[in-house]
Amino acid sequence: MKKNKITIITPVKNDERNIEKTIRSVLSQSYKNVEYIVVDGKSDDKTLKIIKKFNNKLKYFSIKEKNLWDAINFGIKKSTGEIIGILNSNDIFY
């Protein structure tokens, strides 16, 4: 039986305090057919540096968007999963 690919999208801007916990929570899932996309809104803190530590395990984009919804829509356009989920940068995926 084919397992559907799940895409998780995390929009983030200037959340160096939480982004690593969020990323680790997604990457630690037992379901392995996951595409993880992080859309950074041109953060000017250490957020992008933290994201780059995981660049071989996720896709990230640093773009100037107008708002949260623009970042989410950008991530959706870049996704290849059959199922799409949104996880904010201060959330944990249990």
DRENSESE-495638 format. One line per field, with one value per atom (N, C-alpha, C): residue in one letter; atom name; x, y, z. Coordinates in nm, 2 decimals. Each point is the difference from the previous one (the first is absolute). Last residue first. Example, Ala and Ser with C-alpha at 12.3 -4.5 7.8 and 13.67 -1.06 7.14 Angstrom:
code = c(s,s,s,a,a,a)
site = c(N,CA,C,N,CA,C)
u = c(1.28,0.09,-0.08,0.03,-0.09,0.09)
v = c(-0.22,0.11,0.11,-0.57,0.12,0.12)
w = c(0.71,0.00,0.08,-0.01,0.00,0.00)
***
This chain:
code = c(y,y,y,f,f,f,i,i,i,d,d,d,n,n,n,s,s,s,n,n,n,l,l,l,i,i,i,g,g,g,i,i,i,i,i,i,e,e,e,g,g,g,t,t,t,s,s,s,k,k,k,k,k,k,i,i,i,g,g,g,f,f,f,n,n,n,i,i,i,a,a,a,d,d,d,w,w,w,l,l,l,n,n,n,k,k,k,e,e,e,k,k,k,i,i,i,s,s,s,f,f,f,y,y,y,k,k,k,l,l,l,k,k,k,n,n,n,n,n,n,f,f,f,k,k,k,k,k,k,i,i,i,i,i,i,k,k,k,l,l,l,t,t,t,k,k,k,d,d,d,d,d,d,s,s,s,k,k,k,g,g,g,d,d,d,v,v,v,v,v,v,i,i,i,y,y,y,e,e,e,v,v,v,n,n,n,k,k,k,y,y,y,s,s,s,q,q,q,s,s,s,l,l,l,v,v,v,s,s,s,r,r,r,i,i,i,t,t,t,k,k,k,e,e,e,i,i,i,n,n,n,r,r,r,e,e,e,d,d,d,n,n,n,k,k,k,v,v,v,p,p,p,t,t,t,i,i,i,i,i,i,t,t,t,i,i,i,k,k,k,n,n,n,k,k,k,k,k,k,m,m,m)
site = c(N,CA,C,N,CA,C,N,CA,C,N,CA,C,N,CA,C,N,CA,C,N,CA,C,N,CA,C,N,CA,C,N,CA,C,N,CA,C,N,CA,C,N,CA,C,N,CA,C,N,CA,C,N,CA,C,N,CA,C,N,CA,C,N,CA,C,N,CA,C,N,CA,C,N,CA,C,N,CA,C,N,CA,C,N,CA,C,N,CA,C,N,CA,C,N,CA,C,N,CA,C,N,CA,C,N,CA,C,N,CA,C,N,CA,C,N,CA,C,N,CA,C,N,CA,C,N,CA,C,N,CA,C,N,CA,C,N,CA,C,N,CA,C,N,CA,C,N,CA,C,N,CA,C,N,CA,C,N,CA,C,N,CA,C,N,CA,C,N,CA,C,N,CA,C,N,CA,C,N,CA,C,N,CA,C,N,CA,C,N,CA,C,N,CA,C,N,CA,C,N,CA,C,N,CA,C,N,CA,C,N,CA,C,N,CA,C,N,CA,C,N,CA,C,N,CA,C,N,CA,C,N,CA,C,N,CA,C,N,CA,C,N,CA,C,N,CA,C,N,CA,C,N,CA,C,N,CA,C,N,CA,C,N,CA,C,N,CA,C,N,CA,C,N,CA,C,N,CA,C,N,CA,C,N,CA,C,N,CA,C,N,CA,C,N,CA,C,N,CA,C,N,CA,C,N,CA,C,N,CA,C,N,CA,C,N,CA,C,N,CA,C,N,CA,C,N,CA,C)
u = c(0.32,0.01,-0.04,0.19,-0.08,0.02,0.02,0.07,-0.09,0.05,-0.08,0.09,0.10,0.00,-0.08,0.04,0.13,0.02,-0.43,0.06,0.14,-0.27,0.05,0.07,-0.34,0.06,0.04,-0.10,-0.03,0.08,-0.18,0.08,-0.05,0.01,-0.07,0.09,0.14,-0.14,-0.09,0.51,-0.08,-0.14,0.37,-0.03,-0.08,0.12,-0.02,-0.03,0.05,0.13,-0.02,-0.36,0.04,0.12,-0.15,-0.09,0.04,0.23,0.04,-0.09,-0.11,0.13,0.04,-0.37,-0.03,0.12,0.06,-0.06,-0.04,0.18,0.10,-0.06,-0.30,0.09,0.11,-0.28,-0.07,0.08,0.16,0.01,-0.07,0.16,-0.06,0.01,0.22,-0.08,-0.06,0.48,-0.14,-0.08,0.52,-0.07,-0.15,0.36,-0.06,-0.06,0.30,0.00,-0.05,-0.03,0.00,0.00,0.10,-0.03,0.01,-0.04,0.01,-0.03,0.21,-0.12,0.03,0.33,-0.11,-0.13,0.45,0.00,-0.12,0.08,-0.03,0.01,0.05,-0.08,-0.02,0.22,0.06,-0.06,-0.17,0.10,0.07,-0.32,-0.06,0.10,0.15,-0.05,-0.06,0.13,0.12,-0.04,-0.34,0.05,0.12,-0.18,-0.09,0.06,0.17,0.08,-0.09,-0.14,0.06,0.08,-0.28,0.13,0.06,-0.35,0.03,0.13,-0.31,0.11,0.03,-0.34,-0.04,0.12,-0.05,0.05,-0.03,-0.17,0.00,0.03,0.05,0.00,0.01,-0.14,0.03,-0.01,0.03,-0.01,0.05,-0.20,0.07,-0.02,-0.05,-0.03,0.09,-0.07,-0.03,-0.05,0.11,0.12,-0.03,-0.22,-0.04,0.11,0.05,0.02,-0.04,0.17,-0.11,0.03,0.29,0.00,-0.12,0.07,0.10,0.00,-0.28,-0.04,0.09,0.11,-0.12,-0.06,0.39,0.03,-0.13,-0.06,0.07,0.03,-0.17,-0.10,0.06,0.29,-0.09,-0.11,0.29,0.07,-0.09,-0.16,0.00,0.07,-0.08,-0.08,0.03,0.23,-0.02,-0.07,0.09,0.11,-0.02,-0.28,-0.04,0.11,-0.10,0.06,-0.05,-0.26,0.08,0.04,-0.26,0.07,0.06,-0.34,0.04,0.07,-0.07,0.02,0.04,-0.23,0.05,0.01,-0.03,-0.02,0.07,-0.19,0.08,-0.04,-0.03,-0.05,0.09,-0.11,0.10,-0.08,-0.17,-0.01,0.11,0.03,-0.02,-0.01,-0.12,0.08,-0.04,-0.02,-0.08,0.09)
v = c(1.68,-0.12,-0.12,0.52,-0.11,-0.13,0.55,-0.12,-0.11,0.58,-0.12,-0.12,0.47,-0.02,-0.12,0.14,-0.01,-0.01,-0.20,0.13,-0.01,-0.33,0.00,0.13,-0.27,0.12,-0.01,-0.37,0.05,0.12,-0.36,0.12,0.04,-0.44,0.06,0.11,-0.21,-0.02,0.05,0.19,-0.10,-0.01,0.31,-0.12,-0.11,0.59,-0.14,-0.10,0.49,-0.07,-0.15,0.31,0.00,-0.08,0.08,-0.09,-0.02,0.32,-0.14,-0.10,0.45,-0.02,-0.15,0.16,-0.03,-0.02,0.12,-0.13,-0.03,0.42,-0.10,-0.14,0.37,-0.01,-0.11,0.09,-0.07,-0.01,0.26,-0.14,-0.08,0.47,-0.04,-0.15,0.25,0.11,-0.04,-0.19,-0.01,0.11,-0.16,0.11,-0.01,-0.41,0.09,0.11,-0.48,0.13,0.10,-0.57,0.12,0.12,-0.58,0.13,0.11,-0.57,0.10,0.13,-0.46,0.07,0.10,-0.29,-0.07,0.07,0.16,-0.12,-0.09,0.44,0.01,-0.13,0.16,-0.11,-0.01,0.36,-0.12,-0.13,0.44,-0.05,-0.12,0.24,-0.08,-0.07,0.31,-0.12,-0.10,0.43,-0.08,-0.13,0.31,-0.06,-0.08,0.25,-0.11,-0.07,0.38,-0.12,-0.11,0.51,-0.05,-0.13,0.26,0.07,-0.04,-0.22,0.02,0.08,-0.14,0.09,0.04,-0.32,0.13,0.10,-0.57,0.11,0.13,-0.53,0.13,0.11,-0.57,0.11,0.13,-0.55,0.13,0.10,-0.57,0.11,0.13,-0.53,0.11,0.12,-0.56,0.14,0.09,-0.52,0.06,0.14,-0.30,0.06,0.06,-0.11,0.00,0.07,0.01,-0.13,-0.02,0.47,-0.08,-0.13,0.39,-0.11,-0.10,0.43,-0.09,-0.13,0.37,-0.06,-0.11,0.23,-0.07,-0.06,0.28,-0.13,-0.08,0.45,-0.09,-0.14,0.31,-0.03,-0.09,0.17,-0.09,-0.05,0.35,-0.13,-0.11,0.46,-0.07,-0.14,0.36,-0.12,-0.09,0.42,-0.06,-0.14,0.32,-0.08,-0.08,0.28,-0.08,-0.10,0.35,0.04,-0.08,-0.14,0.13,0.04,-0.44,0.05,0.14,-0.47,0.14,0.06,-0.52,0.09,0.14,-0.51,0.14,0.08,-0.55,0.09,0.13,-0.46,0.13,0.08,-0.55,0.11,0.12,-0.48,0.10,0.12,-0.53,0.14,0.09,-0.54,0.10,0.14,-0.51,0.12,0.09,-0.55,0.12,0.13)
w = c(1.80,0.09,-0.08,-0.10,-0.07,0.09,0.12,0.00,-0.06,-0.04,0.03,0.00,-0.12,0.14,0.05,-0.46,0.05,0.15,-0.30,0.03,0.07,-0.35,0.14,0.02,-0.38,0.04,0.15,-0.43,0.13,0.03,-0.43,0.04,0.14,-0.39,0.12,0.05,-0.37,-0.03,0.12,-0.16,0.08,-0.04,-0.14,-0.09,0.07,0.04,0.06,-0.11,-0.04,-0.01,0.04,0.03,-0.14,-0.02,0.44,-0.07,-0.15,0.26,0.04,-0.07,-0.06,-0.06,0.02,0.24,-0.14,-0.09,0.45,0.00,-0.15,0.08,0.03,-0.01,-0.03,-0.12,0.02,0.36,-0.10,-0.13,0.37,0.03,-0.12,-0.16,0.12,0.02,-0.35,0.06,0.13,-0.19,-0.03,0.07,-0.16,0.06,-0.04,0.07,-0.10,0.08,0.02,0.07,-0.09,0.06,-0.09,0.09,0.03,0.05,-0.10,0.10,-0.10,0.07,0.24,-0.03,-0.12,0.19,0.04,-0.03,-0.07,-0.07,0.04,0.20,-0.14,-0.08,0.49,-0.04,-0.15,0.22,0.06,-0.04,-0.12,-0.09,0.06,0.25,-0.10,-0.09,0.32,0.07,-0.11,-0.14,0.04,0.06,-0.08,-0.13,0.03,0.37,-0.05,-0.13,0.30,-0.03,-0.06,-0.08,0.12,-0.04,-0.29,0.02,0.14,-0.42,0.14,0.02,-0.40,0.01,0.14,-0.07,-0.05,0.01,-0.06,0.09,-0.06,-0.04,-0.07,0.09,-0.04,0.09,-0.09,-0.06,-0.06,0.10,-0.07,0.10,-0.07,-0.11,-0.06,0.10,0.06,0.03,-0.07,0.10,-0.13,0.01,0.38,-0.07,-0.14,0.53,-0.14,-0.09,0.46,-0.04,-0.15,0.23,-0.02,-0.05,0.10,0.08,-0.01,-0.23,-0.05,0.09,0.12,-0.13,-0.04,0.39,0.03,-0.13,-0.01,0.05,0.03,-0.15,-0.10,0.05,0.31,-0.10,-0.10,0.32,0.06,-0.10,-0.14,0.01,0.06,-0.02,-0.13,0.01,0.36,-0.01,-0.13,0.13,0.13,-0.02,-0.36,0.03,0.13,-0.33,0.11,0.04,-0.39,0.12,0.12,-0.39,-0.01,0.14,-0.31,0.11,-0.03,-0.16,-0.03,0.13,-0.19,0.12,-0.05,-0.19,-0.03,0.13,-0.20,0.12,-0.04,-0.28,0.00,0.12,-0.17,0.08,0.00,-0.31,0.05,0.07,-0.04,-0.05,0.06,-0.08,0.11,-0.07,-0.20,-0.01,0.11,-0.01,0.00,0.00)
***
